[in-house]
Amino acid sequence: MLQDLLDIKHVTEQIFGLDDRIRYVAILNLQYDLLESRMRKGVESLTPERTDRDFMEVATPLMVDSAGKLKPFCGGVKRITVLYDKVLLTLYRTAVHLVVMSLEPGVDQALLDKIGGAVRKLELSDAEDDEAG
């Protein structure tokens, strides 16, 4: 259990390292339990911490489950993105986690694709390290 938490923290740090425009990272398991919730050092949150946690507990399952209803017709969900005036919110589903990030608005599609691919690879490499170790 402790090793799992350390791995989540390691993945979170690696995600922040992908781009300076990533403001916030949350990682949830597929049962929507919040495992990590962290702002980038030096970046002030636009919302109170309690609001962030409430959003993760209520809105994330609703958004992911709703989008998943179209899977038989459209294929699997790779990313959910919501653009606000002040921030871009994006959710990536991996094999074992949901990764939720807020980014500075104005990031382009190519960066979101790069981050999504990197998030999936980071998680896979951590899983492979666990199996080897």
Backbone hydrogen bonds in HBPLUS format (Angstrom, degrees):
<---DONOR---> <-ACCEPTOR-->    atom                        ^
c    i                          cat <-CA-CA->   ^        H-A-AA   ^      H-
h    n   atom  resd res      DA  || num        DHA   H-A  angle D-A-AA Bond
n    s   type  num  typ     dist DA aas  dist angle  dist       angle   num
A0005-LEU N   A0001-MET O   3.08 MM   4  6.46 154.3  2.15 149.5 155.7     1
A0006-LEU N   A0002-LEU O   2.96 MM   4  6.28 155.0  2.02 150.0 157.3     2
A0007-ASP N   A0003-GLN O   2.87 MM   4  6.11 154.8  1.93 149.3 156.3     3
A0008-ILE N   A0004-ASP O   2.94 MM   4  6.22 153.0  2.01 146.1 153.4     4
A0009-LYS N   A0005-LEU O   3.00 MM   4  6.27 158.6  2.04 147.3 152.7     5
A0010-HIS N   A0006-LEU O   2.92 MM   4  6.16 151.9  2.00 145.2 153.4     6
A0011-VAL N   A0007-ASP O   2.87 MM   4  6.13 162.5  1.90 153.6 157.6     7
A0012-THR N   A0008-ILE O   2.92 MM   4  6.11 157.9  1.97 147.9 154.4     8
A0013-GLU N   A0009-LYS O   3.01 MM   4  6.28 158.6  2.05 147.7 152.4     9
A0014-GLN N   A0010-HIS O   2.99 MM   4  6.30 156.9  2.05 149.2 155.9    10
A0015-ILE N   A0011-VAL O   2.86 MM   4  6.14 151.1  1.94 150.8 159.1    11
A0016-PHE N   A0012-THR O   3.01 MM   4  6.34 163.1  2.04 154.2 157.7    12
A0017-GLY N   A0013-GLU O   3.05 MM   4  6.28 141.5  2.21 139.3 150.1    13
A0018-LEU N   A0015-ILE O   2.99 MM   3  5.31 159.2  2.03 111.1 117.9    14
A0022-ILE N   A0019-ASP O   3.24 MM   3  5.90 168.1  2.26 118.8 120.9    15
A0104-GLU N   A0021-ARG O   2.94 MM  83  5.32 144.4  2.07 141.0 152.4    16
A0023-ARG N   A0102-SER O   2.71 MM  79  5.42 152.0  1.79 145.4 154.0    17
A0040-ARG N   A0023-ARG O   2.70 MM  17  5.31 156.3  1.75 160.5 154.6    18
A0024-TYR N   A0102-SER O   3.28 MM  78  5.05 154.9  2.35 136.1 136.7    19
A0102-SER N   A0024-TYR O   3.12 MM  78  5.05 149.4  2.22 123.5 129.8    20
A0025-VAL N   A0038-ARG O   2.94 MM  13  5.52 162.4  1.97 155.7 161.0    21
A0038-ARG N   A0025-VAL O   2.89 MM  13  5.52 164.6  1.91 157.5 162.7    22
A0026-ALA N   A0100-VAL O   2.74 MM  74  4.99 149.6  1.84 152.7 157.7    23
A0100-VAL N   A0026-ALA O   2.81 MM  74  4.99 166.0  1.83 147.9 152.7    24
A0027-ILE N   A0036-GLU O   2.93 MM   9  5.05 150.8  2.01 129.5 136.0    25
A0035-LEU N   A0027-ILE O   2.78 MM   8  5.54 157.4  1.83 154.9 162.4    26
A0036-GLU N   A0027-ILE O   3.17 MM   9  5.05 143.7  2.31 141.9 142.9    27
A0028-LEU N   A0098-LEU O   2.88 MM  70  5.09 164.0  1.91 150.5 155.8    28
A0098-LEU N   A0028-LEU O   2.81 MM  70  5.09 156.1  1.86 145.2 149.9    29
A0029-ASN N   A0033-ASP O   3.07 MM   4  5.53 151.0  2.16 144.9 151.3    30
A0032-TYR N   A0029-ASN O   2.91 MM   3  5.28 154.5  1.97 118.1 121.1    31
A0043-VAL N   A0040-ARG O   3.06 MM   3  5.52 159.1  2.10 138.6 137.5    32
A0051-THR N   A0048-PRO O   2.99 MM   3  5.28 122.5  2.33 105.0 119.4    33
A0052-ASP N   A0048-PRO O   3.13 MM   4  6.56 154.2  2.20 152.4 160.0    34
A0053-ARG N   A0049-GLU O   3.03 MM   4  6.38 161.7  2.06 154.1 158.2    35
A0054-ASP N   A0050-ARG O   2.87 MM   4  6.07 160.9  1.90 148.8 154.6    36
A0055-PHE N   A0051-THR O   2.85 MM   4  6.00 158.8  1.89 149.2 155.2    37
A0056-MET N   A0052-ASP O   2.98 MM   4  6.25 159.9  2.02 149.4 154.5    38
A0057-GLU N   A0053-ARG O   2.97 MM   4  6.20 156.1  2.03 149.4 155.7    39
A0058-VAL N   A0054-ASP O   2.91 MM   4  6.00 152.7  1.98 152.6 159.3    40
A0059-ALA N   A0055-PHE O   2.80 MM   4  5.03 123.3  2.12 126.0 143.2    41
A0060-THR N   A0055-PHE O   3.20 MM   5  6.62 152.3  2.28 156.7 160.7    42
A0063-MET N   A0059-ALA O   2.81 MM   4  5.97 166.5  1.82 163.2 166.0    43
A0064-VAL N   A0060-THR O   2.95 MM   4  6.05 175.9  1.95 162.0 163.3    44
A0065-ASP N   A0061-PRO O   2.87 MM   4  5.76 163.4  1.90 146.2 151.9    45
A0066-SER N   A0062-LEU O   2.94 MM   4  5.86 155.0  2.01 140.1 147.8    46
A0067-ALA N   A0063-MET O   2.98 MM   4  6.09 166.2  2.00 147.8 151.9    47
A0068-GLY N   A0064-VAL O   2.93 MM   4  6.03 148.1  2.04 143.6 153.1    48
A0069-LYS N   A0066-SER O   3.18 MM   3  5.45 151.3  2.26 104.8 113.0    49
A0070-LEU N   A0067-ALA O   3.30 MM   3  6.10 164.7  2.32 119.5 122.8    50
A0071-LYS N   A0068-GLY O   3.04 MM   3  5.22 165.5  2.06 111.8 116.1    51
A0073-PHE N   A0070-LEU O   2.93 MM   3  5.42 139.9  2.09 115.1 126.9    52
A0074-CYS N   A0070-LEU O   2.74 MM   4  5.71 162.9  1.77 164.1 169.0    53
A0075-GLY N   A0071-LYS O   2.87 MM   4  4.49 150.1  1.96 127.2 130.8    54
A0080-ILE N   A0091-LEU O   2.93 MM  11  5.06 152.2  2.01 141.1 149.5    55
A0091-LEU N   A0080-ILE O   2.77 MM  11  5.06 155.1  1.83 149.3 157.4    56
A0082-VAL N   A0089-LEU O   2.76 MM   7  5.09 163.7  1.79 155.7 160.3    57
A0089-LEU N   A0082-VAL O   2.79 MM   7  5.09 175.5  1.79 162.0 161.4    58
A0084-TYR N   A0087-VAL O   2.85 MM   3  5.24 160.0  1.89 164.2 167.2    59
A0088-LEU N   A0103-LEU O   2.94 MM  15  5.12 171.2  1.94 147.4 149.7    60
A0103-LEU N   A0088-LEU O   2.78 MM  15  5.12 155.2  1.84 148.8 157.4    61
A0090-THR N   A0101-MET O   2.87 MM  11  5.37 164.2  1.89 157.6 162.1    62
A0101-MET N   A0090-THR O   2.85 MM  11  5.37 163.2  1.88 160.2 165.9    63
A0092-TYR N   A0099-VAL O   2.80 MM   7  5.14 161.9  1.83 149.2 155.4    64
A0099-VAL N   A0092-TYR O   2.82 MM   7  5.14 167.1  1.84 154.8 159.2    65
A0094-THR N   A0097-HIS O   2.82 MM   3  5.26 174.5  1.83 166.6 164.7    66
A0112-LEU N   A0108-ASP O   3.20 MM   4  6.59 159.8  2.24 151.2 157.1    67
A0113-ASP N   A0109-GLN O   2.93 MM   4  6.21 155.3  1.99 154.6 161.4    68
A0114-LYS N   A0110-ALA O   2.93 MM   4  6.14 156.0  1.99 145.1 152.0    69
A0115-ILE N   A0111-LEU O   2.84 MM   4  6.07 164.4  1.86 155.9 159.5    70
A0116-GLY N   A0112-LEU O   2.96 MM   4  6.09 160.7  1.99 143.2 148.9    71
A0117-GLY N   A0113-ASP O   2.97 MM   4  6.19 164.2  2.00 151.8 155.3    72
A0118-ALA N   A0114-LYS O   2.94 MM   4  6.11 159.9  1.98 149.1 155.3    73
A0119-VAL N   A0115-ILE O   2.79 MM   4  5.96 158.0  1.84 155.3 161.2    74
A0120-ARG N   A0116-GLY O   3.16 MM   4  6.37 163.1  2.19 147.9 151.5    75
A0121-LYS N   A0117-GLY O   3.02 MM   4  6.25 157.7  2.07 146.8 153.3    76
A0122-LEU N   A0118-ALA O   2.77 MM   4  5.95 161.5  1.81 154.7 159.7    77
A0123-GLU N   A0119-VAL O   3.09 MM   4  6.27 163.3  2.12 148.0 152.0    78
A0124-LEU N   A0120-ARG O   3.00 MM   4  6.20 157.3  2.05 144.7 151.4    79
A0125-SER N   A0121-LYS O   2.80 MM   4  5.99 161.8  1.84 154.8 159.6    80
A0126-ASP N   A0122-LEU O   2.99 MM   4  6.20 154.0  2.06 147.1 153.9    81
A0127-ALA N   A0123-GLU O   2.99 MM   4  6.22 153.7  2.06 144.8 152.3    82
A0128-GLU N   A0124-LEU O   2.88 MM   4  6.12 155.2  1.94 150.7 157.4    83
A0129-ASP N   A0125-SER O   2.93 MM   4  6.10 152.3  2.01 142.5 150.0    84
A0130-ASP N   A0126-ASP O   3.03 MM   4  6.28 151.7  2.11 143.9 150.9    85
A0131-GLU N   A0127-ALA O   3.10 MM   4  6.40 152.3  2.18 143.4 150.4    86
A0132-ALA N   A0128-GLU O   2.97 MM   4  6.18 151.4  2.05 148.6 156.3    87
A0133-GLY N   A0129-ASP O   2.91 MM   4  5.94 143.9  2.04 144.8 154.3    88
